[in-house]
Structures are given as structure tokens and as C-alpha cells.
Amino acid sequence: MKSKRSIIGKRSKEKGNSYECKIAKLLSAELGIDLRRVPASGSLDLKGDICRADFKPLNILIDTKNYKSLLGARLMKEMHKAEEDGKKAKVADRCLLIIHEYNTQNDYVLMPLAFLLELLKKTDII
């Protein structure tokens, strides 16, 4: 018989995997690039949660979080981890942390300001 803790851990992992797949499909549809979740949480020596369907790395790092509560220090810890992974993946500070707001349909993106400015300079959004 499985312990209650292992069942909860499995559900949490499935929830995270499902969210990664959802974001990969959304980005694929919107950007016209075939993307997928990184299998087994980076087992292919890829950093982040999303990669190209051929398992080649992206020019940015995309990390996803689907936590019930991700506020304050915990949120900043996750962002700093994403930035570190971005440096290891040789994409510098070009990282996105995509966060799902619990009990809503809302998703948000947290990124370094320098990366936002880089993106805005390439568009006419402002």
C-alpha cells in the first residue's frame, strides 16, 4: 500500500507535468513552433520545462510553476533559480517564469526587466 505522502507527491508531479504540457501547446499554437515539455524534468541535459519538439534548446529558458501558493520569498527563490538555470543553459538572463494563479484561469509571466526591455525593443507594442 502506498503512503499518503507518495500519493500526494505523484499528484503534484502529474499536476506540474500537465501544466508544462498546457503551456507548451499554447506557445506552439501562438508562435508556430513545435514545442514540448522537457521529459523527466531535464533528464536530457536541458534546462527549463519547455524545449523544441526535436529536443534542441530554445534561445530562452521557460520554467513553469503551478503551485497553490507562490508568494514573496518563495516566488523570488523560483525566479533566481530560473535565472541560474538560464546562465547554465547559456541564455544569460533570457528566462521566463510562467505561473498559474490557483483556482483561476490566469497565468502570469515573471522575467528580468532587461529581458522585457529587449523584447519590447523588437516590437511596436508601445
Secondary structure, DSSP 8 states (H G I E B T S, - for coil): ---HHHHHHHHHHHHHHHHHHHHHHHHHHHHT--EEE-GGGTTTS--SSEEETTS---SSEEEEE--S---HHHHHHHHHHHHHHHHHTT-TT-EEEEEE-TTSS-EEEE--HHHHHHHHHTS---
